[in-house]
Amino acid sequence: GTAAFYLLAVANRLLKHPKANRQVIPKVARKAKQTLFVPHINSQVGLSFEYPIEWQKEESARENVRIVTCRPPQTPEPEQHELNVFVEMLEDTPSLDEYKDISKRTLTEALSSYSTICIQQENTIQFAGREGWEIIYTQAFEDKNCQAHELRLWTVFTVCKDKAFCVQYISSKDHSKYQKEVQHVTQTLRIHSGGT
């Protein structure tokens, strides 16, 4: 529009007459858009966290797992960004190491089925005020146009009594695009006693 034409005209004038235009113009710092967060509370499973207000939120349940999926608005195809927070109701009360071993076995089975999965990193970390486990892995895939892409899955979890609490961020392209929002969700996640 008019603003773009004006900026182009100014740029052309500066290029044609560089010495005549040596005026120092202070840069005005742009204010970064501040993300607003809203709480999600599920007292049945004893979980709360904050997620970005403009993200779409869906809740679902599968057998013994309660899932909250949050997606940023207007993500172009085939780019994918998805944040899943889930609680798995366990049959017993495993330690974090026991649950980690179960998870590793499950992942190993998946690795044998999909040779395109590769573990990038795994660490013990603090999560929800407890010792937790972090794993980052990638998976190659093709979109509907047979273009090759890579998904990056960052997962962190902990165990509290008979429940496993997990945050998983799945991204393709620009993996750090929503890093601040994902960190906020993870840092605000709380485990409350009394969940059924």
C-alpha positions as a LaTeX table, in Angstrom:
\begin{tabular}{lrrr}
\hline
Residue & $x$ (\AA) & $y$ (\AA) & $z$ (\AA) \\
\hline
Gly1 & 0.00 & 0.00 & 0.00 \\
Thr2 & 0.96 & 3.63 & 0.46 \\
Ala3 & 3.30 & 2.96 & 3.41 \\
Ala4 & 5.27 & 0.36 & 1.45 \\
Phe5 & 5.56 & 2.74 & $-1.53$ \\
Tyr6 & 6.76 & 5.55 & 0.77 \\
Leu7 & 9.41 & 3.33 & 2.40 \\
Leu8 & 10.60 & 2.17 & $-1.02$ \\
Ala9 & 10.89 & 5.80 & $-2.17$ \\
Val10 & 12.92 & 6.73 & 0.95 \\
Ala11 & 15.23 & 3.73 & 0.44 \\
Asn12 & 15.79 & 4.67 & $-3.21$ \\
Arg13 & 16.54 & 8.29 & $-2.26$ \\
Leu14 & 19.11 & 7.16 & 0.34 \\
Leu15 & 20.77 & 4.84 & $-2.16$ \\
Lys16 & 20.99 & 7.58 & $-4.82$ \\
His17 & 22.27 & 10.30 & $-2.44$ \\
Pro18 & 24.03 & 8.59 & 0.49 \\
Lys19 & 26.21 & 11.57 & 1.57 \\
Ala20 & 23.37 & 14.07 & 1.56 \\
Asn21 & 21.38 & 11.96 & 3.97 \\
Arg22 & 23.79 & 11.25 & 6.84 \\
Gln23 & 21.31 & 12.06 & 9.53 \\
Val24 & 21.40 & 9.75 & 12.54 \\
Ile25 & 17.92 & 8.58 & 13.35 \\
Pro26 & 17.55 & 6.78 & 16.67 \\
Lys27 & 16.02 & 3.35 & 16.44 \\
Val28 & 12.74 & 2.93 & 18.22 \\
Ala29 & 12.60 & $-0.38$ & 20.03 \\
Arg30 & 9.60 & $-2.46$ & 19.04 \\
Lys31 & 7.59 & $-3.78$ & 21.90 \\
Ala32 & 7.37 & $-7.53$ & 21.78 \\
Lys33 & 3.82 & $-8.80$ & 21.76 \\
Gln34 & 3.08 & $-10.00$ & 25.26 \\
Thr35 & 1.44 & $-13.39$ & 25.45 \\
Leu36 & $-1.47$ & $-13.67$ & 27.85 \\
Phe37 & $-2.06$ & $-16.95$ & 29.65 \\
Val38 & $-5.18$ & $-18.48$ & 31.18 \\
Pro39 & $-5.40$ & $-21.26$ & 33.75 \\
His40 & $-6.51$ & $-24.80$ & 33.02 \\
Ile41 & $-7.56$ & $-26.73$ & 36.12 \\
Asn42 & $-8.59$ & $-30.36$ & 36.26 \\
Ser43 & $-9.33$ & $-31.20$ & 39.89 \\
Gln44 & $-10.36$ & $-34.77$ & 38.98 \\
Val45 & $-6.78$ & $-35.69$ & 38.09 \\
Gly46 & $-5.07$ & $-33.07$ & 40.29 \\
Leu47 & $-3.49$ & $-30.92$ & 37.58 \\
Ser48 & $-3.29$ & $-27.23$ & 36.73 \\
Phe49 & $-1.23$ & $-25.14$ & 34.32 \\
Glu50 & $-1.43$ & $-21.94$ & 32.29 \\
Tyr51 & $-1.60$ & $-21.89$ & 28.49 \\
Pro52 & $-1.67$ & $-19.04$ & 25.89 \\
Ile53 & $-5.14$ & $-17.49$ & 25.68 \\
Glu54 & $-5.16$ & $-17.38$ & 21.86 \\
Trp55 & $-4.29$ & $-21.06$ & 21.48 \\
Gln56 & $-7.02$ & $-23.57$ & 20.71 \\
Lys57 & $-7.58$ & $-26.01$ & 23.56 \\
Glu58 & $-9.15$ & $-29.47$ & 23.30 \\
Glu59 & $-9.71$ & $-32.00$ & 26.04 \\
Ser60 & $-10.00$ & $-35.72$ & 25.41 \\
Ala61 & $-9.73$ & $-39.03$ & 27.21 \\
Arg62 & $-8.49$ & $-42.43$ & 26.10 \\
Glu63 & $-8.79$ & $-45.39$ & 28.44 \\
Asn64 & $-6.58$ & $-44.39$ & 31.38 \\
Val65 & $-5.21$ & $-41.12$ & 29.91 \\
Arg66 & $-6.62$ & $-37.57$ & 30.14 \\
Ile67 & $-5.22$ & $-35.25$ & 27.47 \\
Val68 & $-5.29$ & $-31.47$ & 26.96 \\
Thr69 & $-4.07$ & $-30.44$ & 23.51 \\
Cys70 & $-3.20$ & $-26.80$ & 22.80 \\
Arg71 & $-2.39$ & $-25.47$ & 19.33 \\
Pro72 & $-1.31$ & $-22.00$ & 18.25 \\
Pro73 & $-3.67$ & $-20.24$ & 15.83 \\
Gln74 & $-3.07$ & $-20.18$ & 12.08 \\
Thr75 & $-0.25$ & $-22.66$ & 11.66 \\
Pro76 & 0.36 & $-23.06$ & 7.90 \\
Glu77 & 0.51 & $-26.56$ & 6.38 \\
Pro78 & 2.67 & $-28.63$ & 6.70 \\
Glu79 & 4.15 & $-26.77$ & 9.68 \\
Gln80 & 2.98 & $-28.31$ & 12.93 \\
His81 & 3.08 & $-27.08$ & 16.51 \\
Glu82 & 1.15 & $-28.94$ & 19.17 \\
Leu83 & 1.41 & $-29.03$ & 22.93 \\
Asn84 & $-0.06$ & $-31.99$ & 24.81 \\
Val85 & $-0.41$ & $-32.13$ & 28.56 \\
Phe86 & $-1.56$ & $-35.48$ & 29.78 \\
Val87 & $-2.09$ & $-37.52$ & 32.88 \\
Glu88 & $-1.87$ & $-41.29$ & 32.78 \\
Met89 & $-3.64$ & $-43.20$ & 35.54 \\
Leu90 & $-1.36$ & $-46.12$ & 36.44 \\
Glu91 & $-2.31$ & $-49.51$ & 37.80 \\
Asp92 & 0.29 & $-49.31$ & 40.56 \\
Thr93 & 2.66 & $-46.70$ & 42.02 \\
Pro94 & 5.94 & $-47.00$ & 40.11 \\
Ser95 & 8.99 & $-44.92$ & 40.88 \\
Leu96 & 10.20 & $-42.46$ & 38.25 \\
Asp97 & 12.96 & $-44.92$ & 37.26 \\
Glu98 & 10.44 & $-47.76$ & 36.85 \\
Tyr99 & 8.15 & $-45.56$ & 34.75 \\
Lys100 & 11.16 & $-44.36$ & 32.72 \\
Asp101 & 12.08 & $-48.01$ & 32.00 \\
Ile102 & 8.50 & $-48.75$ & 30.90 \\
Ser103 & 8.58 & $-45.67$ & 28.67 \\
Lys104 & 11.95 & $-46.60$ & 27.19 \\
Arg105 & 10.68 & $-50.12$ & 26.38 \\
Thr106 & 7.62 & $-48.62$ & 24.69 \\
Leu107 & 9.81 & $-46.19$ & 22.75 \\
Thr108 & 12.19 & $-49.00$ & 21.78 \\
Glu109 & 9.23 & $-50.96$ & 20.39 \\
Ala110 & 8.21 & $-47.88$ & 18.43 \\
Leu111 & 11.81 & $-47.47$ & 17.22 \\
Ser112 & 11.83 & $-51.02$ & 15.89 \\
Ser113 & 8.59 & $-50.32$ & 13.99 \\
Tyr114 & 9.71 & $-46.93$ & 12.65 \\
Ser115 & 13.36 & $-46.74$ & 11.72 \\
Thr116 & 12.94 & $-42.99$ & 11.21 \\
Ile117 & 12.82 & $-42.21$ & 14.96 \\
Cys118 & 16.03 & $-41.02$ & 16.58 \\
Ile119 & 16.62 & $-40.12$ & 20.26 \\
Gln120 & 18.50 & $-36.81$ & 20.42 \\
Gln121 & 18.79 & $-36.23$ & 24.16 \\
Glu122 & 17.58 & $-37.53$ & 27.51 \\
Asn123 & 18.11 & $-36.03$ & 30.97 \\
Thr124 & 16.87 & $-36.07$ & 34.53 \\
Ile125 & 15.35 & $-32.64$ & 35.31 \\
Gln126 & 13.12 & $-30.86$ & 37.82 \\
Phe127 & 9.48 & $-30.81$ & 36.69 \\
Ala128 & 6.37 & $-29.80$ & 38.66 \\
Gly129 & 8.42 & $-29.61$ & 41.86 \\
Arg130 & 9.67 & $-33.18$ & 41.47 \\
Glu131 & 12.39 & $-35.13$ & 39.79 \\
Gly132 & 11.39 & $-35.68$ & 36.17 \\
Trp133 & 12.71 & $-37.08$ & 32.93 \\
Glu134 & 13.20 & $-35.22$ & 29.66 \\
Ile135 & 13.58 & $-36.87$ & 26.26 \\
Ile136 & 13.92 & $-35.27$ & 22.85 \\
Tyr137 & 13.54 & $-37.34$ & 19.73 \\
Thr138 & 12.91 & $-36.75$ & 16.05 \\
Gln139 & 10.87 & $-38.59$ & 13.48 \\
Ala140 & 11.16 & $-38.21$ & 9.71 \\
Phe141 & 7.92 & $-38.15$ & 7.69 \\
Glu142 & 6.52 & $-37.16$ & 4.30 \\
Asp143 & 3.59 & $-34.80$ & 3.81 \\
Lys144 & 0.72 & $-35.38$ & 1.37 \\
Asn145 & 2.91 & $-33.94$ & $-1.42$ \\
Cys146 & 5.72 & $-36.44$ & $-0.66$ \\
Gln147 & 7.93 & $-33.69$ & 0.75 \\
Ala148 & 10.31 & $-34.88$ & 3.50 \\
His149 & 9.95 & $-33.26$ & 6.93 \\
Glu150 & 11.12 & $-33.89$ & 10.45 \\
Leu151 & 9.04 & $-33.77$ & 13.62 \\
Arg152 & 10.76 & $-32.94$ & 16.87 \\
Leu153 & 9.12 & $-34.30$ & 20.00 \\
Trp154 & 10.16 & $-32.83$ & 23.34 \\
Thr155 & 8.70 & $-34.72$ & 26.28 \\
Val156 & 9.06 & $-34.26$ & 30.01 \\
Phe157 & 7.29 & $-36.28$ & 32.68 \\
Thr158 & 7.18 & $-37.15$ & 36.33 \\
Val159 & 5.33 & $-39.64$ & 38.50 \\
Cys160 & 3.23 & $-38.90$ & 41.58 \\
Lys161 & 1.68 & $-41.87$ & 43.36 \\
Asp162 & $-0.43$ & $-43.70$ & 40.78 \\
Lys163 & $-0.27$ & $-41.04$ & 38.03 \\
Ala164 & 2.26 & $-39.97$ & 35.42 \\
Phe165 & 2.15 & $-36.27$ & 34.44 \\
Cys166 & 3.58 & $-35.34$ & 31.05 \\
Val167 & 4.07 & $-32.35$ & 28.76 \\
Gln168 & 4.91 & $-33.07$ & 25.13 \\
Tyr169 & 5.65 & $-30.43$ & 22.49 \\
Ile170 & 5.59 & $-31.59$ & 18.87 \\
Ser171 & 6.98 & $-29.30$ & 16.20 \\
Ser172 & 8.03 & $-29.35$ & 12.61 \\
Lys173 & 10.15 & $-26.47$ & 11.33 \\
Asp174 & 11.29 & $-23.67$ & 13.64 \\
His175 & 11.35 & $-25.73$ & 16.83 \\
Ser176 & 12.02 & $-22.67$ & 18.99 \\
Lys177 & 9.09 & $-20.64$ & 17.60 \\
Tyr178 & 6.88 & $-21.21$ & 20.67 \\
Gln179 & 9.62 & $-22.05$ & 23.16 \\
Lys180 & 8.62 & $-19.26$ & 25.54 \\
Glu181 & 4.99 & $-20.44$ & 25.62 \\
Val182 & 5.96 & $-24.10$ & 26.08 \\
Gln183 & 8.32 & $-23.17$ & 28.92 \\
His184 & 5.54 & $-21.18$ & 30.60 \\
Val185 & 3.15 & $-24.15$ & 30.44 \\
Thr186 & 5.84 & $-26.42$ & 31.88 \\
Gln187 & 6.86 & $-23.96$ & 34.62 \\
Thr188 & 3.26 & $-23.34$ & 35.73 \\
Leu189 & 2.23 & $-27.00$ & 35.80 \\
Arg190 & 1.22 & $-28.03$ & 39.30 \\
Ile191 & 0.26 & $-31.41$ & 40.69 \\
His192 & $-2.45$ & $-31.20$ & 43.36 \\
Ser193 & $-3.30$ & $-33.87$ & 45.86 \\
Gly194 & $-6.81$ & $-35.21$ & 45.96 \\
Gly195 & $-7.24$ & $-36.03$ & 42.27 \\
Thr196 & $-9.17$ & $-39.23$ & 41.71 \\
\hline
\end{tabular}
